[in-house]
Amino acid sequence: MAKKVVDEPSEDVVAKAKKDSAQRRGPFGRMALFIRQVINELKKVVTPTRRELVSFTLVVLVFVIIMMGIVSGLDFGFSALVNFLFGNPDLVV
């Protein structure tokens, strides 16, 4: 199972963020700060294990198939209703 890390803001992080925002930075300083923050966030990313990846993929595929069935059923039902109300009631397509 993948390692779980809880990202709770501590007093130090909040103080550092306030200090960083209080400083006036030039465009290159802001870009460097942004890149440092992106790298810090990317260090927190946890990649799923193979088993988790397969499980997530199967859940998504099953959900998509179920939703396709629901939307297809609604489409067929509404088209039959519209054909009955406005068209040839014998023709149900």
N, C-alpha and C positions, 0 to 999 in steps of 0.2 A: 504494500500500500504506500502511496506517496506520503512524503513528510508534510505535516501540516504546521504552518507557522502563523501564529496570530499576530497581526500587525496592530498593536495598540499604541496610540500616541502617548509618549511619556512627556514629563516636564521638560526634559532636555531637548526633545524634538520640537516641541512647541516654542521654546525659547529660541532655539536656533533658527526656526522659520521666521519668527518675528524679527530677529536680528538681521537675517538675510533680506527680508522685505523692507526693513528700515534703511538699509544702505542704498545709496544711489549707485546704480551700475550703468556702465555704457552698454552699447549693443553687444560687444564681444563678451563682456562680463555676464550679461543676461543669457547669451547663448551657452556659455560655459556652465553656468548654473543649471540651465535646462538640461544639458547633456549629463551633468553629474546626477541630477534627479532622475533622469531616465535610466541611467545605469543602476542606480540604487533600487529603483522599482523592478528592473529586470532581474536583479539578484533574488527577488522575492518570488519569482515565478517558479511554480512546481510543475514539472512535466508528468503527465499520467503514466502509469505502468502500462504494459501491453494489455493486460487483462482489463484494466479500467477503460482503455481506449476502445477495445473491442466491445465492451459492455455499453459504453456511451454511444458508439456507432449503431449498435443494434437497437437501442432505445430510440434513437432519432429516426432510424429507418422504419421501425414499427409505428411510431407516431405519425410519420409522413404518410404511410400506407393507410392508416385509419382515417386521417384527415382527407386523403384523396377519396376514400369511400364515402365519407359524409358529404363532401362537396359534390361528388358525382351524383349521389342520391338526391340531394337538394336540387341540382340542376335538372335532373330527369323529372323530378316532381313538379318543379315550377314550369318547365317547358310543356309538360302534359296539361297543367292547369291553364296556361296561356292558350294552348291550342284548343282546349275545351271551351274557354270563354270567348275567344276572338276568332278562332279558325274552324277547321273541320273537326268536330268532336270524334269522328271515327278514326282520324289519323293521329295516333299517339306515337311520337318518335322521341 
